[in-house]
């Protein structure tokens, strides 16, 4: 039993050493910033709304949400769920693909 715990520690030590090397960190580093993606999506929603010549209030009404919530979405101050994005896309009469990269 002691030997098994010792082996686990050695294995963990090797794992930690590998995972903290500069090369490993560079290879698995996350290249997608969720803040940038939220900003892109929110700007795209605003752009499409303006193309459709709708006000924030009109879009919010079509989505059955408060105007203040729609304003937060368009300013990128909230995380959107897929469901909310689909509701907005339906209200704008566009595909989900039109608001994501």
C-alpha positions as CSV (number, residue, x, y, z in Angstrom):
1,X,0.0,0.0,0.0
2,X,2.8,2.4,0.8
3,X,4.5,1.5,-2.4
4,X,1.3,2.3,-4.4
5,X,1.0,5.8,-2.8
6,X,4.7,6.4,-3.5
7,X,4.2,5.5,-7.2
8,X,1.2,7.8,-7.4
9,X,3.3,10.6,-6.1
10,X,6.1,9.9,-8.6
11,X,3.5,9.7,-11.4
12,X,1.9,13.0,-10.2
13,X,5.4,14.6,-10.0
14,X,6.2,13.5,-13.6
15,X,2.8,14.8,-14.8
16,X,3.3,18.2,-13.0
17,X,6.8,18.5,-14.5
18,X,5.6,17.8,-18.0
19,X,2.5,20.1,-17.7
20,X,4.5,23.0,-16.4
21,X,7.2,23.0,-19.2
22,X,7.1,26.1,-21.4
23,X,6.6,24.0,-24.6
24,X,3.6,22.1,-23.2
25,X,2.0,25.3,-22.0
26,X,2.5,26.9,-25.4
27,X,1.0,23.9,-27.2
28,X,-2.2,23.7,-25.1
29,X,-2.6,27.4,-24.4
30,X,-6.2,28.4,-25.0
31,X,-6.3,30.7,-28.0
32,X,-9.9,31.7,-27.7
33,X,-10.8,34.5,-25.4
34,X,-14.5,34.2,-24.3
35,X,-14.6,38.0,-23.7
36,X,-13.6,38.6,-27.3
37,X,-16.2,36.1,-28.6
38,X,-19.0,37.6,-26.5
39,X,-18.0,41.1,-27.8
40,X,-18.1,39.8,-31.4
41,X,-21.5,38.2,-31.0
42,X,-23.0,41.2,-29.2
43,X,-21.7,43.5,-31.9
44,X,-23.1,41.3,-34.6
45,X,-26.5,41.2,-32.9
46,X,-26.5,45.1,-32.8
47,X,-25.4,45.3,-36.4
48,X,-28.1,42.9,-37.6
49,X,-30.7,44.7,-35.5
50,X,-29.8,48.0,-37.1
51,X,-29.8,46.4,-40.6
52,X,-33.4,45.4,-39.9
53,X,-34.1,49.0,-38.7
54,X,-35.3,47.8,-35.4
55,X,-34.9,49.5,-32.0
56,X,-33.5,47.7,-29.0
57,X,-37.1,47.9,-27.5
58,X,-38.6,46.3,-30.6
59,X,-36.0,43.4,-30.6
60,X,-36.5,42.9,-26.9
61,X,-40.3,42.7,-27.4
62,X,-39.9,40.1,-30.1
63,X,-37.6,38.1,-27.8
64,X,-40.0,38.5,-24.9
65,X,-37.3,40.1,-22.7
66,X,-36.8,43.4,-21.0
67,X,-35.1,46.2,-23.0
68,X,-32.4,46.5,-20.3
69,X,-31.5,42.8,-20.8
70,X,-31.2,43.3,-24.6
71,X,-29.0,46.4,-23.9
72,X,-26.7,44.3,-21.7
73,X,-26.6,41.6,-24.4
74,X,-25.7,44.1,-27.1
75,X,-23.1,45.8,-25.0
76,X,-21.4,42.4,-24.2
77,X,-22.0,42.6,-20.5
78,X,-23.7,39.2,-20.2
79,X,-23.0,35.6,-21.2
80,X,-25.5,34.4,-23.7
81,X,-26.9,30.9,-23.7
82,X,-27.5,29.1,-26.9
83,X,-31.2,29.3,-26.2
84,X,-31.1,33.1,-25.9
85,X,-29.0,33.3,-29.1
86,X,-31.6,31.2,-30.9
87,X,-34.4,33.4,-29.7
88,X,-32.6,36.5,-30.9
89,X,-31.8,34.9,-34.2
90,X,-35.5,34.0,-34.7
91,X,-36.5,37.5,-33.9
92,X,-34.0,38.9,-36.4
93,X,-35.0,36.2,-38.9
94,X,-31.3,35.1,-39.3
95,X,-29.4,31.8,-38.7
96,X,-27.4,31.2,-35.6
97,X,-24.3,31.0,-37.9
98,X,-24.9,34.6,-38.8
99,X,-24.0,35.8,-35.3
100,X,-21.1,33.5,-34.5
101,X,-17.8,33.3,-36.3
